[in-house]
């Protein structure tokens, strides 16, 4: 259930310039606890650049990115490195899958747990009681996440040997291993067949409901977006042109002209 009193991500007037090109122009966006929010728009609209600014890959030219972690102090994260952004509780996946393909499925998840462990290099070498306990906790949590995404039977398989849809699910599980309160998914359904997309649709909702993780996603599959999103933001040429619930977006003339076209009536 969406908690409109509990804002997790607050982006105000985000602008990103690359030389003379303005890729994102004064875009604002909020995500609340328990919410699935979609960011849509044509190719080149600036959606991934927006994600990169929010997650620390780029430092925005102007604007503010504020996170409000549950039970913790709010923080402006402009200019923070991606690993530091992750420690605040935001994790992301990428349009192009970025797994450690020559490592096992389980090892990929365990790497995701690294930012939530405190064992030093010396502790890992000496394998004291604390180190062994954390290692076991990491393994246990990793298996739980593989169970969640339906990959527990493939735990010892190399990531490169998984089917494409399974690699997508593994990347989502690895992001979840960082214990985020907000998960940012960059085109998670890209390249998936209809059955894989349907499974992904169900998985995203399950993550929100069972793990209490809010979701912000970029996606071109309009059926998936309309099925699972509480709110949708629409970008074109770096600017926000609309926001609203799926019905409002489906019937918005600006959105139909810019992006949805005849699909809006499908």
HUVEN-V966871 format. One record per helix or strand of 3 or more residues. SS is the DSSP state (h for helix, s for strand). FROM is the first residue (numbers start at 1). TO is the last residue. If there is no record, write none. Layout:
SS_FROM_TO / SS_FROM_TO
This chain:
s_3_18 / s_21_33 / s_36_40 / h_47_54 / s_62_67 / h_82_88 / s_90_92 / h_105_116 / h_121_126 / h_129_148 / h_152_154 / h_159_161 / h_164_176 / s_182_186 / h_194_211 / s_214_218 / h_222_228 / s_231_236 / s_239_244 / h_246_250 / h_253_265
